[in-house]
């Protein structure tokens, strides 16, 4: 005798899917005795005459919708309820197979079908649900081709509500689906309660339905799941733990929820799934503050404890097998997509192409810069702080311990210096030495991988990358130790490669996790490039904006790329705009102010190529650059339109940036003792030249690619590169290698003992017929690279500040200016004035004259010898030193240093740390960990 079956279809704003589901119901080999459509849509659907339509309020959920149908349907003896969603169309024999299984298994009170994907019924979407040993939701079978490998009827912990057959008597005894449970927990919660009451729950593979999972694919209103699918999944896990664990364990979990949420949020970043970060935190907060509802839901629990159902929960082997199957399936999809895009040609790897040997050759050619000491000093480079914690203090600080002190944000470039110094945290200056030595090799490597997007042949990539890495302009920057320029040269190809990986433009498809990794790499690269040269950073931000509009599907990824830049620059932008009223200062070069060595405008277009022997009508660098330009010009007639247009656009942008750099004049006064108060220099054009160099390298590669005679093309480019290689070998460093000490030993020892006394560094300079004196007030440990503050220089020289007259920041700046105007004049004139008070108020303990080789310096020394407040210490490796006889005793004894920590710095550090975690490689399994034991949500992650 056929059992009585009541079919209940729950519908909500999915008319097209509902029509297909009702049509599938009509084709059943065993027709339900009555059919109810419970609808909460905004528009009433049209149904057949034999179907009862029940309208419920729009905000009705699944439990209340089912309850409305049961209220309208009198109970029958032995009645079965067949629950369907509007997006779950059963196969013709689905109900017949479910009833047949129920007849063969009289103890089964709930039966679930095999759920197949709606648009591809060959793929299993779900076949039974359970929990892992750690309480995570787990779909026993998903994402696999339906090849009869899972066709045996089996006991499971739970089944989904779509298509499930439930004995009405058992449903009503247990109170139905619990509306206190989150949406994704309701089906598991009911099945677990049914199991705990001593009944069986089975899955029937021969009964099949197509399920579109609209809610989980975010094609319904968010209220249906009360958030995103991932958030709903996590809430479901928390609910099941608090409801079905023993009470003491549940309370322990509840107390730990805030810490668990924070830990899991950090883990999400590390596992390359930052889109789940807020879901973890919000779910933990939700679970913590909804404990009364969870406790009230426990009242429905009866019978067997959940821990006795260990055999029905997912084992570690099942989790690993699912992980492997998902990984193989996903790799297969990527391969298919790559094949469809015509990207089936295998390219040689970096090492297989011979690029590794070329990298080694570049290092050999850089022998002059081999790291033979712990620090380098001179030209544009200074050692970093000897103590990593001092380097950390200088990054993101709100107080500048320079001169008399200044309440202002530190340069964004200090964050970059902190990152570099952290690589050799025990001796941060070593990292700078290594950077200078490795720059050309790193530039070659980064350019090689970016050029791989455009060039197929290994020899083309190798030669084009050599053009970029060996340009004379980079040699100039290396010889002078211009750290910001070196970073732009290394990171520019990395940033562009990251954009290609994120958007899939000329790059092979990658997983979502790897996409987030490239978002982090691109974001950190952009922040470092902008910190080194803000003008280039603005151009790159514009490029990100254009890509976000063109690749609108990748907008959700690209929007995060500028976040690290915004984090480190926000305080500085605000200070320049409202504190100094000088927005142009943002475009000034950071680090050491150094007069540009590039001369004529023509040489800027030739990459600053005043390198090598001068023949009276040009240098080797000039001629080599001209040859490279001529080869690059050939590419303008090539067929590779995209590469040519991109390179031409980059070239025009670079010319504009070079012109802009030459228009900006910035002051050099500050902590550098060699600078005058009224002295200004132009920005360096070398960073902008990196953009031009990369464009020309691409054009050279395109020219070789377009040539029909590969041997001739490679020989031509090689001959053009050889003179550049020669200039690289002939480069002479303009800095010295040695110790990281930048202050006389006596002053340094006193500073290390806690003294806060300053050292006044005075340098005389002959300008025409007048003698001028440059002065700087520095700490006892000297001036490190991170202390060459651009903000401080701008504050000292900006004539009109956006500060009130009684603002402490203005008073400190005014005092610094007064020092230069009065104290230095009195010291130089040796007029026997009483200088004790001004030396004390100026916090001065020492006076240093760095250069004793000139007559001006010797005359200044004679004047200082005659001042009674000073006593000569003698000659030091850093110049002649005088000590103040009676310095300020309070400063000599030391005082509590000004804290350089702030909430702003904490926020900056948090954002940067998050991006660094995202950028770290997580391996093959870690990259897809989020896909392993999650329920239904693969499509959402895509």
N, C-alpha and C positions, 0 to 999 in steps of 0.2 A: 504493500500500500504506500502510495506517494505521500511524504510528509507535507504538512501545510507550510507554505513559504510566503512570507511578506517581504517584498523588496522595498527598500527605502532609499531613495536617491536624494542626496543633499546637494542643493544647487545655489550658486551665488555668482551672478554676473559672468557666466561663461556659456552663453546661449549656443554657440557653435558646437562646443564640446558636449553640452547637454543633449542636443539633437542627435549626435552620433551615439551617445550612450543609450538613449531611449530606443534608437533604431536597433542597437545591438541587443537590447532587452527583448525586443519584439522578435528577434531571430533565434531565441533560445530554443534548444530541443526540448527542454523542460521549462514550461512557462510558469512564473510565479503566480500564486493564487490571487494576490492583490499587489498593486504597485502604488506607492505614494511618492510624489515629488514634493519635497519640503524646500520651498524657495524663499530666499532672502534678497533677491535681486532688485535693482531699481526699476526694472521693467518686467512685467509679468510674462513668463514664457507660455508658449502654446503647446499643449500636450494632447495625446489621443483621448478618446472618450473613456477607455477602460483604465485610465490612470487618474488617480485622485491628486489634485493639486492643493497643497496647503501653503499658504503664505504666512510667513513669520516676520517679525521685525528685522530690519536690515542689520542690526548689530548682533543678531543671534549667532551663537557658536554651534559647533558640532553636537555637543551633548544636548543642548536645548532643542535643536532641530529634530534630533532623533526622538526626544521626549514628546514633541508635538505630534509626530507621526503615531507613536504608540498610544497617545491619548485618544487619537481619532480611530484607532484600530483595536476592536475588542480582542482579547486574548483567546487563542484557540489551543486545544490540547496538542501537545507535542509540536508546537509551532517553532519554526526557524525564522530568524531575521537575517535578511541578506542586505548588508549595508554597502552602498555604492556612492562614490563621489560623482559629481557631474563631469569630471574629466577622467573617468575610469570605465572604459567600454569593454564588457566581457566578450570573450570568444563564444561562438554558438553553443558549445557543449560545456561551458564553464559551470553553470549551476548543476547540470546533470552529474558532472564529475565530483563536485562538492558533496552532493547528496549521496552518491555511491560510496564515497569515502566515509561519510557519516554512518552509513548503514554497516560498513565493514568494521568501524571503530566506535562501538556504542558508548565508550567512556569519553569520547571526544566531545567537548562542549563548544569549541570554537575551531573553525577551519579557515585557513587562508589560502588564496590562490597564488600562482606564480605571476608576479607583476612584470610586464614587458614595457619597454619604452614605446611611447605613443607613435612616434614617427619612424621608428625602426624596430618592429616587433621581434627581430632576430636577437636583440640584446636584452638580457635580464636586468630589470631595474631593481627588483627586490624579491627575495624568497625567504621570508622568515627574519625575525628581529631578535636580538638578544643584547646582553651587556657584556663588556669585557670584565676582566678581574678587577680593574680599577674603576669600574662604574661608567665607562663611556658607552654611548649608543653604538651598536654595531649591526650592520646589515650582513647576514650570513652569505648571501650571494648577490653580487651587483656588478654591472659593467662587463659581464661575460657574454659571449655568444651562446645562444641556446642550442646546444648540440646534444641534448638528452643526457648530459653528464650529471644532472641534478634531478633526475626524474623519479626518485624514490620518495614515498610518503614518509615523513619524519616528524618526530616530536620536536617542538621548538619552545623557547621561553615565551615568545610573543609573535603576533602577526599584525600587519597594518590593517587599518579599518577599511581601506578601499577594497571592496570585493569580499570581505570576510563574511562567513556564515556562522551565526551565533544562536544557540538555543535560547529562546525568549525567556524561558523560566529561569535559566542561570543569569541572564542579563539583568532581569528585574530583581533577583535575589541579591545581587552585588550592587544594586543601585545604579547600574549603567555606567557610562563614562563619567568620570569625576570632573565637574566644571572648575574645580579648584586647581586642577593640574594644568600645566602649560600645554599648548596645543600638541606639541610633538611628544609629550609624555602620556597623553590620554590613552593611546592604544596600548603602549607597553604597560602602563599602570593597570589597565583593565585585565590584560592577559595575565599579568603577574598575580593579581588578586584571584583570578579564576584558577590559576595553578595552585596558589596557596590554599584554596578551598578544596583541593584534592581532585581537580578535573584536568583533563588533557587538552592541550592546544597543539594542533598539527598543521602542517603545510601540505597542500595537495598540488604537486607540480603539473598534473594533467589538466587542472583547472587554470585557465589563463585569462588575464585581462590586460588591456593596454592602458597604461596610466601616464598622464601628462605631467603630474606633480606640479600644478600651476603655483601652488603656495610656495613650494620649495624653490621654484625657479623665479620667484619674485614677480609673478604675473597676476597676483591678486593684491588687494589692499594690505598694507603692512599690519593693520590691526588683526588680520586673520591669524597671524603668528605672533602678534604683539612685538614685532621687531623683525630683524633680519633672520634668515634661516639658521645661520650659525649661532646667533644669540639665542634663538628659540631652542636649538639643540642643546646648548650649554645649560639653559634653564631647566630643560627636561632632565638632564643628568643630575642637577642639584636636587630637583624635586624627588626623583626616585631614590636618591641617597638618603634624604631626610625622612622619607615616608616608609621605605622598606628595610632600612638598616635597623639593627637593634637600637633601642632608645639612647643608650649611653654613647654608642658610636655616632649616631645621628647628631647628638648634641655636640660631640667633639668636632664633627665636620662643620657644624653651624658656627661654632666659636672660631674655627680656623678659616672661614670663608674669606674674610678680608685679605688675609695673608696668601691664601691659595689663589685668589683672584689676581693679586699683584704679581705673584710668582708666575702664574700662567700667562699674564700679559707680557711679561719680559720674555718668557719662552716663545710667545708668538712672534715677537720681533726677531729672535734668534733663529726661529724656524722659517723665516721669510714669509710669514702670514700676518703682517701688521694690520690688515683689514679686519682681523679678529680681535684686535687689542681692546677696543671699546666694548665689544661684546662680552669678553671675559670679565672686565671690570663691572659692567652694568649688571651682568648675571649674578656676580658675587654679591653686589649691593642688594639686588632684588631678593636673593635667597636669604640674606642676613636679616632684612627688615620684614620679611613675610613669614617668619617662623610660626606665628599662630595658625595661619592657614595650613602650613605643612603638618603641624601637629594635629589639627582637626581632621586632616585627610587620613591620618593613621588609624582613626576609629573604624575605618572600613576593613582593616586588615584582620584576617582570621586564619587560623590553621597553621600550615607548614611555614617554617622560617625560610627566608630567601636563601640563606647560606646553605641549605640542604639541597638546593637546585644547582649546585656547582657544575654538574655535568651538562646542564643546558646553557651554560654561559660560554662565551668565546674563549678558547684557550690561546696561549701565546703562539702555538703553531698555526692556528686559524688566522690570527692577526697577521703573522708573517706571510702566510700563503696569500692572503688577500692583498697585502702590500705588494708582493711580487707580481701578482696577477694585474693589479692596477698599474704598476710601473710598466710592465710589458705592454699592456693595452695602450697606455698613454704614449709610449715611445713609438708604437706602431702607428698611432694616429698622427704623430709628428712626422714620421717617415712618409706617410701617405700625403700629408699636406705639403711636405717638401717636394715630393715627386710631382704633385699637381702644379706647383709653382715653377717647375722646370729646374729645380736646384738639386739635381741628382749627381752632378759631377763632383767627385771627391777631390778636395784640394789638399796639397801637402801641408803637414803641420809645420810649425815654426822651426823645429829642429830638423825635420826631414828636408826642409827647403834649403838648408845650409845657412839659415839666418843666425844660428847659434855661433857658427865660426866667424861670421861677420861681426857679431857682437863682441866676441873675444878680440878680434882685430881692432875694433874701435877702442876697447880698453887699453890695448897695447899702444895705440896712437896717442892715448891720453896719459902717457907715462909721466909727463911733467907734473901731473896733479895727483900722483899716487899718494895715498894717505900715509905719510911718514911721520905725522905728529898728531897730537890729540886735538889741535885747534888750528885755525887759520885766521889771520888778522891783517887788515889793510885793504886799500881800495874800497870796495863796496861791502865788505864782509867784516863782521866782528864775531868773537866767540859768543856762545850762549852762556847763560848762567851755569855755574859749576854744579849747583844743586837743582835737581829736577823740581823740587817743591817751589823754589823761587820762580822757575819758569812757569809753573802752573799758576802761581799767584798773579803773574803779569797778564795772563789770558783772561779776557772777559772782566777785567777789574773795573771798578767805578772810581777808584782813586789812583792817581798817578804819583808815585813817590819820586818825582823828578823836580829838581830845583827846590823851591819851598813847598812843593806838593801842589796838586791840582785835582779838584773833583771833576773828573771827566772820564768818559769811557776809554779803555785802551784800544789800540788799533786792532781791527779784525785780523790783521796779518799775524798777530801774536798767537791766535789759535793755530795757525798753520805752523808757526815755529814750535809750538808745544807738541804738535803731532810729529814733526820731524825729530825733535829732541827726545821724544818718548821712545823712539826706535833704539836709542842707546841711552836709556834713562840713567844709567850709572855715570855717564860722562856725556851730557847732551851735545857738547860741541863736536864730538866725533861724528855724529850724524851729518853735520854740515860738511865736514871733510869728505865723507863718503859720497854725499850728494854731488859735490863739485866733480869728483872723480867719475861718478857713474852717469852724469847727466846725459852725455851724448849716447851712451849705450841704452839708457832708458828711453830717450827720445826716439831712437831707432826702433826699439821694441814696440812702443805705443803706436808709432806711425805705421809699422808693418801690419799690425792687426787692423787698424782702420783702413789702410789701403787694400787689405784683403777683401773688403766689401766691394771694391771696384775692379780689382785686377785678379786674374785667374792664375797666371803663370808665376812660378816661384821667383824666377830671375827678374821679372818685372817688379814684383813687390820688393825684392831685395835692393835693387838699384834705386827705386823711387824712395824707399825709406832712407837709404844712404844720402840721397840728395837733401832730405830734411834734416838728418842728424849731423851732417858735416858742413852745413852752411856757415860761412865765415861769421855771420852775426852771432850765432850761438857760441862760436869760439871767443868772440869779444866778451860776451856775457860771462862765460866760464872763467876767462883770464882775469876779469875784474871781480869775480865772486858776487855777481848780481843774483842773489837767491830768488827774488820774485820773478825775474825773467826766466831763470832755469825751470821754475815750477810751471810757468805758463807753457814753456816749450814741451815739457813732459806730459802735462795733463790735458792739453787741448785735444790731441787725438783720442785720449781716453774718454773725454766728455762726449765727443762726437760719436764714438763707437757705442757709448752707452745709449745715446738717443736712438741710434739705429737698432740696437737690441730691443729697446722698449717698444718702439713703434713697429718693428718688423720690417723696416724699410731697408731692402737689400740684405736683410739678415734672416737666417733660418728661424723657424718658429721655436719658441722656448716655453717652458712651463711658467705658470704664474709665480711660483716661488723664485725662479731665476729672474723673472722680470722685476720683482721687487729688489733683488740683489743689484740689478743694473740701475734701478731707480736710486738706490743708495749710493752706488759708485758715481753716478752722474751728478747727484746732488752734492756730494762731498767734493768732487772735482770742480763743479761750478763755483762752490763757495771758496775754494782755494784759489782758483783763477781770478775771481772777483776781488779777493783780498789782496792779490798780487797786482792786479790792474783792474780797477773798477769799470773803466770804459769798455774793456773787452767783456767784462761780466754783464754789462747792460746789453751789449749786442747779443750775447749768448742767451740771455733771458728772453729777448725778442724772438730769437730762433725757436726757443721752447714754446712760446706763445703761438707762433705760426704753426708749428707742428701739432699743437693741441687742437687747433682749429681744423687743420687738414686731416689729421688722424683722430677724429672726434671720438672713436671707440676707445682710444688710449688716453683720453682726457683724464680719467680717474687715476692713471699712473703719473702722467706728466705734471699734474698739478702739484705733486709733492716734491718735484725736483728742486725748485728754488727755496724750499723750506730752510735748509741749513744756511744758505746765503742770507735769508731774511733774519734768521736768528742771530747771526754774528754781526750783522750790519745795522740792525734796528737802533741800538743805543747811539751809535756813531752818527747815523743819519739825523736822528733827532737833535743831537748836540750841534752838529754843523748847521742845521736849519734854524734852530731856535736859540741855541747858546751862542754861536759865533756869527749867525746870519751870513754864512759863507758856504753855500752848497757846492761851489766849484771845487772846494777843498777835497771833496769826495774823489775827484779825478786825479789827485796828486799821487805820485809814486810813494809807496811805503818804504820802510827800512832806511838804509844809509843814503843821505843826499849826496849824489856824486855827479859832477859835471859830465854831461854826455860826451862820449868819445867819438860818436858819429858826427860827421861834419856836414858835407854838402847834401842838399836835397836829393840829388841824383844818387848819392851813396845809400840813402834810405831805401830807395826803390831797388837798389842792388844789395839789400840786406846788410847795410852797414859794413860794406866790404873793404874797409881800409886795413886789410890784413896782408901780411907778406911783404917782400921787398918792393920798393917803389922804383919804377923805371922812368920816372919823370912825367909819364903820360898815363899812369895807372899802375895798380898793384896786381899781384897774382889773383888776389881775391876778386878784384874788379872783373878781370878777364874771365875767370871761372864762372862768376855769376852771370855775365853776359852770355856765355855759352849755354848755360842752363836755361836762361830765359829764351834763347832762340829755339832750343829743343821744345820747351814748353809751348811756344807759340804754334808749333806744328799741330798740337792737339786741338787747337781752335777749329781746325778743318776736319777733325775726326767725326765718326758717326756716334760716338758715345755721348749723346746729347746731355743726359742727366749729369754725368761727371763733369763735362765741360762747363755747363751752366753753373753748377755748384762751385767749381774752382774759379770761374770768372767772377762770380758774386763775392766769393771770399777775397779775391784779389782787390776788387773795388772797395770792399769794406775795410781791408787792411790799409789801403792808401788813405782812406778817410781817417782811420785811427792814427796813422802816422802824422797826417796833417794836424789832427787835434792835439796830439802830444806836443807838437812843436809850438802850439799856441798857448799852452798852459805853463805859467811860470809860478814856481813855488818857493817859499823861503827855506833857507837851510839852517838858520839859527836854531839852537836847541841844546841838546846834550853833546853835540859834536863840537869839540873845542876849536876846530879849524874854521868855523863859520862866522861871518859877520852878521850884525843885526839887520843890515839893509841888503844883504846879498840874496840873490835869487838865481835859480837855474830852471831850465825847461825840463819837462818830463822826458824820460828815455823813450825812444822809438823802438827799442829792441823787443818789448812784448808784442807790439802790433806786427812786427816783422815776422813773428812766429806764425801768425795767421797767413801772411803772404807766402812764407816758406812752405807751409803745408799745402796751400793751393797749388803752388808751382810743382811740388813733388807729385801731386795727383795728376797735373797736366803732363809731366814727364812720363808718368806711368801710362797715361792714355796714349801719348805719342808712340811709345814703344808697342803698346797693344795694337795700335792701328797700323803699324809698319808691317809690310809683307815680307820683309827680310829681317828676321829676328836677330841673326848674328850681327848684321850691320848696325841695327838699332842699339843692341847691348854694347857693342864696341864704342859707338859714338858717345853714349851716356857715360860709359866707364872712363873714356878719355877726358870728358868734361869734369868728372868727379876727382880725378887724380890730382889736379892742382889744388883743389879744395882740401883733399887729404893732406897734401904737403903743407898747406898753411896751418892745418890742425896740429901737425907734428911740430911745427916751428913756433907754436904759441909759447909765450913766456908768462907765467903767473905774475900778476901785479900785487899779490899779497904775499905775506910771509907765513911759513908754518912754524909752529912752536907750541908753547904752553897756552892754556886758556886764561892765564892771569893777565888782567888788563889794568892793573893798578900797582903802584909801588908796594913792596912787601910790608913795609912799616905801616902804611895806611890800611892795607888789607888785613893785617893782623889785628889792628885796633878795631876795625869794622867787625871782624869775626868775633871779637870779644864782647860785642854789644854796643859799641859806640855808634851814635847817630850823627856824628860830625860829618860835614860835607868837605869836598875838596874843590877848590876853585882852580880851574885850568885856564891859563891865559896864554894866548898866542899872538905875537905881533906880526903885522903884515904891512909891506910898503905898497901903497896904492897911489900911483903918480908921485907927487912930491910930499904926500902926507903919510903919516904912520897911523894905522888903525889897529885896534886890539880886539880880538875875538875872545870871548869868555864863556865858560860853561860851569855850572855848579852841579857836581856829580857826587854820587854816594862814594863811600870809602872803598867799596869793592870795584869801582870803575864803571865803565859803560859797556854793557853787553848789547847784543843785537836786538833783543826784545825791548830794550829801553830807549831805542831810537824812535821815540813816539812822534808820529805825524800830527796827532791831536795836540800835543804839547807845543810843537813848532807853530802850528796854526794859531793856537791861543796866544802865544807870545807876540805874534806879528800882526794879528788882525787889529786894525786901528779902531774899529767900532764894534764892541761886543754886544750881543743881545742880553746883557746881564745888568741887574740893578747895581747902583754905585756901592751899596753896602753888602752885596752878595759876596760871601767868602771866596768864591772862585775868582771874582774880579780883583779882590784885595790881594790874593796870592799872585795873580798875574802882574798886578801893579807893582808889588814888592820885587818880583823878579826883574821887571824893567828898571826899577830904581837901582837895583844892584848893578846892572850893566852901566847905568848912567853915572853913578857916583863912586861906588867902591873901586871899580877898575880904574877910573880916572885918578883917584887918590893914591892907589897903589903904584901906578905908573909914574906919577909926578913926584912921588917921594917927598911930599911937602911938609913932612914932620907933623901932620895933623894927628889928632888922637883917633886912632882907628879901632880901638879896643871894643867900643860899643857896637860899631857897625859890623865888625867881624863876629861878635857874639850874636847879634840879631840876625846876621846872615848865616848862622849855623856853620861857620867855616872853621875847620881845624887845620887845613893844609892848603898850600898854594903850589901849583905845579906849572912849570914852563916846559912844554914838551920838546922844543927844538932849541939846542944850544949851539948849532953850527953856523948861525947867522950873526951878523953884527947887531941886528935889532934885538935878538934874543939875549945877547951878552949885555947890551945896555939895559935891558929890562931886568936882568939878574942883578946888575949893580944897584939899580933903584930899590929892588926888593931887599938887598942886603942892608940897606941903610934904614929900613923901617924897624923901629924898636919893638913892635909887636910880633915880629917874625924872627925866627932863628933858622939858619940854613942847615938842612939835613945832608945835602950833598947831591951827587949825581946818582941817578938810578937808571935802569934800562928804559924808563919811560920819560926821562928828562930830569931837570933840576928841581929839587923839592925843598920847600920851606915849611916849617911848622909854626903854628900860632902858639905863642908862649902861654897865653892864659885864655884858653877857649871856654866856651859855655860849659860849666861843670855839669849841668843837667843832661845835656846831650852826650857829654863824655861818659857819663855813668850809664847811659842807655835809658830808653823808655819803651813803653809798650808800643809796638808798631801798629800803624793804622790798618784795620782789617780791610782786606780787598775782596771779601766775599759778599755776595748780595743775592737776592732772589732772582734778579735778572741773569746773573752768571749761572745760577742753578738751572734755570730754564734753558739757557744756551747749552750747558753741558748735557742736560737730559736729551735734548734734540740731537746733538752731535753723537752722543753715546748710542742712541737708538739707531741712527743711520750707520754707525760703525758696525753694530751688531748685524744689521741687515746686509751690510757689504761683505761680512765674513762668509767664506764658503761653508756650506752645511752638508755637503756630500749628497750622493744620489738618494739615499733613504731619507735624510733629514729634509731635503728639498720638497718631498712629497708627503711628509708625515701627516699633514692635515687631511690628506685624502684617504688615509689608511682606515681609520675606524670611525668615520663619520657617516651619518645616515642621509642618504639621498642627495647630498648637496654638491656633488661634483660639478653639475652645471652652473651652480651659483659661483663657485670658485673660478670657473673659466670666465 
